């Protein structure tokens, strides 16, 4: 059985879409659990009524996060979006079945898939990570050897990726003893080098053997540090490099995410007079009242014109449509620059 864990924070209009897409598209033996870090209970109750087959766990900081949301809405106090419930995620993966998908509320399935077939194939080939989506990013494919494994799966073997034991990878990834700087001056690495290690990781759309996921997340703290995950992934890959099928992806992308919303403004501040938390609140309340359709424009993201209706109606000074459009364009461009296809 596949365990699907959905990390959630205060965007029930996307969470609704996420769960719907699983039930609509995913066949086989699986279970769904929401790991919530601060979605007001009135929203969660509507989700649980609509999807009674879904389990829910709230983080240890849940009540604190709810108070932060209230203070933000009532007094404009910023929400600390960097404090994350890593312990809850790790503990749930430990308790999960062998294969696990750890995704987020703003990610959804776009095509039908039988997870029993996928799990059987990755088990046969000892695959540790199967990516179900990669943002349409073909730019990074130049650093991969991609080959057909089955009718459903391709292997994605990194080309010329430096890996070593934990001590050396720590020095390399965190520039200890100036190792990376020295290699840079020698022309052996460049500014793109560390990005290549994302071939071994998938934050939102990876079907994992949980042993690999837990190995990547060891030594993590409540502050997400992607370098630690990539370092751990490189060490694991180094130990298992005899396996040519360690990492792969589905032949077609079957998951996608939004590039026009953020759980908080903490990770995406562009100097624009726009409050992502207020934006979420407006859409959340419209969704709660039954006015906002979580499946509008599905399987694509919500259309700009649809969002405009609700922002114009609310007419809040920190969530004007033009402000949101500028913010979303900056958000999208940030990922376009990395090679992602954000407008599909």
Secondary structure, DSSP 4 states (H G I P E B T S, - for coil): -EEEEEEE-S-HHHHHHHHHHHHHHEESSEEEEEEESS--HHHHHHHHHH-TT-EEEE-TTHHHHHHHHHHHHHH-PPP-TTB--HHHHHHHHHHS-SEEEEEETTEEE-S-EEHHHHHHHHHHTT-SEEES--TT--GGGGGEEEEE-SSSEEEEEESS-----HHHHHHHHTTGGGHHHHHHHTTS--TTGGGGGGGG--SSSEEEEHHHHHHHHTT--SB--HHHHHHHHHHHHHHTTT-TTSEEEESS--EEE-SS--SSSSS---S-S--HHHHHHHHHHHHHTT-S-TTTTTTSPPPHHHHHHHHHHH--TTS-HHHHHHHHHHHHHHHHTTT-----
